[in-house]
Amino acid sequence: MMKKKIDMEKVSSKSNRTPLPLGGDGGGFTLFDKIWDCHVVQNVPDGPTQLYIDRLYCHEVTSPQAFDGMRARGLRCFRPEKIFCMPDHNTPTHDQDKPIADPVSKAQVDALERNAKEFGLTHYGMNSRDNGIIHVVGPEKGLSLPGMTIVCGDSHTSTHGAMGAVAFGIGTSEVEMVMASQCILQQKPKSMRISINGQLQKGVTAKDVALYLMAQLTTSGATGYFVEYAGDVVRDLSMEGRLTLCNLSIEMGARGGFIAPDETTFNYIKGREYAPKGEEWDKAVAYWRTLKSDDDAVFDKELTYDAADIEPRITYGTNPGMGIGITESIPSDPSNHPRLGEASGTSPKQGETEGVSRALRYMGFRPGQKLLGTKVDYVFLGACTNGRIEDFRAFASIVKGRHKAKDVVAWLVPGSWAVDSQIREEGLDKVLAEAGFEIRQPGCSACLAMNDDKVPAGKLAVSTSNRNFEGRQGPGSRTILASPLTAAAAAVTGVITDPRELL
């Protein structure tokens, strides 16, 4: 039987700013359909889709085995110019000009540099001003663009969906697959649209919106779906806010999340290093304007929320869905706790009730407790969730004219050297220094404790990162997820504080 020959050059070209074969006004297609179908190389009968990938990002944690597999099979990267490498998880956030002290971290960072050199890939090393967290650097360099398919061996690859791209995390074997073929085998997810309408209240940020959605849907409520965010609130979000919202899609169980590109997107991209230039820019924008769901598009699931219902949010348990409004109390009734595997409002299973009890014991909290006024030991501003310039502006707006609480340890970590430069250009470094805060060097930092920035056992951290699992920020550490405004309020008062009181 003769196999169909796949013209990869045609597929690559089609996925980069040419008219889509689907949709248009009245076509009934979602934006996800349009981008996905535009990248299909072939459909395997009774199997997955062979999907072309426009961009592969590699960091030091999940890539070593993929490179070893390529080497063992005598393969080279099919399209090395589409692959960008950057260490971020293991990089220390101080003394980056010196050798990494931790031998495991050093081995992983060094291995990525060697592998990138051997396979001819672009590598932004730790001592490069291009370095930072890969999910921060990709958009700010214009490497992540509307209409792309983007993958990385990291669950928070969904961040890049804010650019109007289909972006999702993949496993190590899949990283090797993309290296070897610039394609991946995937089952097409279902589509979900989440609309948030109205106007956000004072002191409510994109992070609060995401934490609210997680509490409503639970940490598995979007499993099997790719989420398109829409509505008044999403349209009004800055690019940084959109990146934060899409970053947290995976925490609802979604395969990814994204936002249709618009003028906010185009203004953010224009002039960036890898953005199209000249006539190519005009062609690109003309194509990007077509990237939207049709008016009569049919989604597998649609949800709508009211912005008026969202106040600054904090978590109280050990998954990101266990959250409350900052003025609320921890639920007393187990059936009111967000649970894994079920939407709110259904009867809890015994195991889930026990899980809630365990989470509260771990955190040292009790049912019915208000968390306002709870003593805080650590504050962390950063991560691929909230390590961008807007986040530092928000933090500075609260601490300006105030001073860091005496007993609070604060780690303020930019998501990239570009963010660090912006902080200094805008004078935020002086505002922060006068308030008693120090800016550390870029990296993932205390998000996941794979570097020196570990919260000690038993200590309570208010963190702008994305996960509050047991020991996520260090063995025995306790994490409350919050926005940069809420983190700043805790940093200057020493206790959990409603940021609206300080604005």
Salt bridges, closest charged atoms under 4 A:
GLU9 OE2 - ARG79 NH2 2.78
ASP33 OD1 - LYS188 NZ 2.92
ASP37 OD1 - LYS188 NZ 3.40
ASP54 OD2 - HIS39 NE2 2.63
ASP68 OD1 - ARG71 NH1 2.84
ASP88 OD1 - HIS89 ND1 2.55
ASP95 OD2 - HIS94 ND1 3.28
ASP95 OD1 - LYS98 NZ 3.95
ASP110 OD2 - LYS106 NZ 2.65
GLU118 OE1 - ARG71 NH2 3.00
ASP130 OD1 - LYS141 NZ 2.85
ASP154 OD2 - HIS59 NE2 3.30
ASP154 OD2 - HIS89 NE2 3.17
ASP154 OD1 - HIS135 NE2 3.09
ASP154 OD1 - HIS156 ND1 3.99
GLU176 OE2 - ARG73 NH2 2.92
ASP232 OD1 - ARG235 NH2 2.72
GLU251 OE2 - HIS156 NE2 2.58
GLU251 OE2 - ARG467 NE 2.84
ASP262 OD2 - ARG242 NH2 2.87
GLU263 OE2 - ARG289 NH1 2.35
GLU273 OE1 - LYS141 NZ 2.53
GLU280 OE2 - LYS283 NZ 3.72
ASP294 OD1 - LYS34 NZ 3.04
GLU302 OE1 - ARG193 NE 3.01
GLU311 OE1 - ARG500 NH2 2.79
GLU352 OE1 - ARG339 NE 3.44
ASP377 OD1 - LYS375 NZ 3.02
ASP420 OD2 - ARG424 NE 2.94
GLU426 OE2 - ARG393 NH2 2.69
ASP429 OD2 - ARG424 NH1 3.78
ASP452 OD2 - HIS94 NE2 3.15
ASP453 OD1 - ARG440 NH2 3.03
GLU470 OE2 - ARG358 NE 2.83
ASP498 OD2 - ARG500 NH2 2.82
